[in-house]
Amino acid sequence: MSEIKTQEFMVNMGPQHPSTHGVLKFIITMDGEVITKVEPEIGFLHRSIEKIAENRNFLQIIPFMDRLEYLSSMFIEYAYIYPVEELMGIKVPDRANYLRVIMMELNRIASHLIWFGTFSIDLGAFSPFLYAWREREAILELFEMATGGRMTSNYFRIGGVREDIPDGFLEKMDSFLSTFNNKVDEYEAILTKNSIFVERTKNIGVITKEIAQNYGVSGPNIRASGINWDLRKTDGYCVYKEFDFDIPLGENGDCYDRYLCRMKEMRESARILMQASKNIPQGEIKTKISPVIKPPQGEIYKRIESPRGDFGVYFVSDGSLKPYRLKFRTPSFNTLMIVPEIAVGLKIADLVAIIGSLDLLPPEIDR
Amino acid sequence: MEQINNLITKISPLLLEAIYFAFWAAVIASALIAIVMGLVWLERKISAHMQQRFGPMVVGRHGYLQLIADAIKLVLKEDITPTDADKIVFFLAPVLIFTGAFMAYLVIPLGNDLIVRDLNIGIIYIIAVTSLTVLSIIMAGISSGSKWSLLGAFRGAAQIISYEVPLILSLLGPIMIAGSLSTVAIVNSQSRIWFILVQPVAFIIYIICATAEVNRTPFDIPEAESELVAGYFTEYSGMKFGMFYFAEYINMFTAACIAVIVFLGGSSGAFLPGPIWFLIKTFFVIFIFMWLRWTLPRFRVDQLMEMGWKYLIPVAFLNLAVTALIIGIL
């Protein structure tokens, strides 16, 4: 009997789709249910922030940084301010650095909670999404208390932070943290040992160490493959050297390991926050610098550990009031390029699980 | 009085039968639509409370009029037919699924003698008629002119067909014990003990297969929202979508009714009248369906098929064999 002739067909997992986490297009060529080729298409969310930044002075750029990647806005603000401060040789007071770490780690927990909610909805479990949002509400209230804005806060300044935290902030944060570990236990109870979830994520989308290093993957994605790379320990920027925390590592680099890594990272961030709230020193929150910010001529590249990986900022200054060039090296851009490599041979349902577990974020890819 | 008697004897018995069925069809249709509205409201409230939120609260006290507002909205929406669609088949698919969903209620007994027609092939008739859903899903998927709908239709058809086998196998155990296919006979033979206590394995298999048959999570692959937007009924809008949506809930109610008839004793129970017990038990089974939907993640297609063919069918056969053995011994 001769073989039945089948034909490969092309589907558009288009810009508007419930699980591309934003506007991202995948052109998928399939043979039946099995994927033979994936081609991502980006640019739907390009806002030319890098070009806009060339026409604004240094203070005006900070709100743009909030919106570059709105789920981890504190990180992007810090990533932008860090090279400028280094180039100008500004020393930031300790209390300001502690406040920055507090805001960043709260933001890391919030970003991972969103990842958790959307990942479980992609896999069909609808309820954890709302539980994650409930915890995130507590964090957003903390942000609003300190900065006035829930998601885009415009809080960091060159030389420190904009204003001090109000009374009651640390108490509220402590009460949030005291129940947080139990809440993470609840989330793990729904998904971690659930055999449906394990079958959907174990051995799916394995990123080997070679592929990860070749493509420049970073963050929890590479830590799940077993490589110990966390800029908070490697570079020790800000005051992270004074905190005691572990880096969770995985073994296989499949979706399940990435899930476990991020869940553990949430707990580690809570640990950092508890130490920060105990040890925060009194003092100034901003160095006295001239209101006109004019860095010397030069170029500098600095990177930080954002929830998605290595976020780098390459800053070229020509000595004027506006940056000459501000280039962002975003982790999701590199992580997206891995998808065509690891998705071949899997099914569409697996592609959804992979995209969810990699924590891709189109605003970061397109800038 | 005499004139009415004369009138009735003059009308042929066939016409009387037709009027009888038309009357009951209208009653069942209206009752089902009311029940579906209640079910959708219940689903939204249960899911909301499981997710720590309130659900509909504005339209009517605690949102019980929300469904009427939604139905009016659906009726007023523009009915879009895609250019690439096969127009006749596209139109017929929701009609067919609605018909198949309703036809099962011919043999559902609400209480003693409260049944439209006690066919002596009761259970098999229900299974056969609810299989019209598969046909309608394939029609909807193929005629929509969209690759995503096609994918959803194929997955849906594969899933429903493969889960029909363990479904019937699990029902055969209680049928063997009752000795009849008629729904009334099965209910009556549970007068001493409910079949859920005699056939617990069959009950579990039945619940799993029924969830697969009505396309609910964890088996909602044909309409996997995160992958295929809405699967085979992506391209439907307005009241045609409403038909699919309602038919899904009617199917769920049918599956729950079968569970109650075959495993939970139908309408038997003390103090309250039969139909009230029937409804209470049905809503209990429906609560289980809803609970599963809002807790568990979704299977992948091949894992689903694997579970159906490799695990459920052997267990169902084993259950059948043990039942037959025990009946033979006793």
Chai-1 contact restraints between the chains, C-beta under 6 A:
chainA,res_idxA,chainB,res_idxB,connection_type,confidence,min_distance_angstrom,max_distance_angstrom,comment,restraint_id
A,V11,B,K147,contact,1.0,0.0,6.0,A-B,restraint_1
A,P18,B,E225,contact,1.0,0.0,6.0,A-B,restraint_2
A,P18,B,S226,contact,1.0,0.0,6.0,A-B,restraint_3
A,S19,B,S226,contact,1.0,0.0,6.0,A-B,restraint_4
A,D122,B,S226,contact,1.0,0.0,6.0,A-B,restraint_5
A,L123,B,P297,contact,1.0,0.0,6.0,A-B,restraint_6
A,G124,B,T217,contact,1.0,0.0,6.0,A-B,restraint_7
A,G124,B,P297,contact,1.0,0.0,6.0,A-B,restraint_8
A,G124,B,R298,contact,1.0,0.0,6.0,A-B,restraint_9
A,A125,B,P297,contact,1.0,0.0,6.0,A-B,restraint_10
A,F126,B,W294,contact,1.0,0.0,6.0,A-B,restraint_11
A,S127,B,M50,contact,1.0,0.0,6.0,A-B,restraint_12
A,S127,B,Q51,contact,1.0,0.0,6.0,A-B,restraint_13
A,S127,B,W294,contact,1.0,0.0,6.0,A-B,restraint_14
A,L130,B,Q51,contact,1.0,0.0,6.0,A-B,restraint_15
A,I196,B,P218,contact,1.0,0.0,6.0,A-B,restraint_16
A,I196,B,L296,contact,1.0,0.0,6.0,A-B,restraint_17
A,I196,B,P297,contact,1.0,0.0,6.0,A-B,restraint_18
A,I196,B,F299,contact,1.0,0.0,6.0,A-B,restraint_19
A,F197,B,P297,contact,1.0,0.0,6.0,A-B,restraint_20
A,E199,B,Q303,contact,1.0,0.0,6.0,A-B,restraint_21
A,R200,B,R300,contact,1.0,0.0,6.0,A-B,restraint_22
A,I348,B,E227,contact,1.0,0.0,6.0,A-B,restraint_23
A,A349,B,R300,contact,1.0,0.0,6.0,A-B,restraint_24
A,V352,B,S226,contact,1.0,0.0,6.0,A-B,restraint_25
A,V352,B,E227,contact,1.0,0.0,6.0,A-B,restraint_26
